[in-house]
Amino acid sequence: MSGDERLSQFLKEGKDWERKPTNIAGVFLFKLPEYRGRPATIAIEINPLNSNGTPSKKRGIVIKSLEELNSILELISNSKVLQLAQSIDSVNPERKTMVKSESNEVFEI
């Protein structure tokens, strides 16, 4: 079964709000339900894994289109965003990680 066929199957058979891991660590498929006349869709969720191998946030960055991805890439590559992240790291206290296990089928890209 091709990748496009498997994506179509996930769109048809996946549960609303279902998160399916891919073979790229921190990248998930995310099924968005039908909403106000918009049909159900699949989005990409970027959610870095913590030291335990689980998503570091309850919800990561949800990307619904190539145009949205390009906009996010442009923002992330801005040198001032890098400087801001470095400044935040220097002033924030160190965070402790929580142990949590999640085992799901992996979507091969």
Buried (B, 14 or more C-beta within 10 A) or exposed (E): EEEEEBBEEBBEEBEEEBBBBBEEEBBBBBBBEEEEEEEEBBBBBBBEBBEEEBBBEEEBBBBEEEEBBEEEEEEEEEEEEEEEEEEEEEEEEEEEEEEEEEEEEEBEE
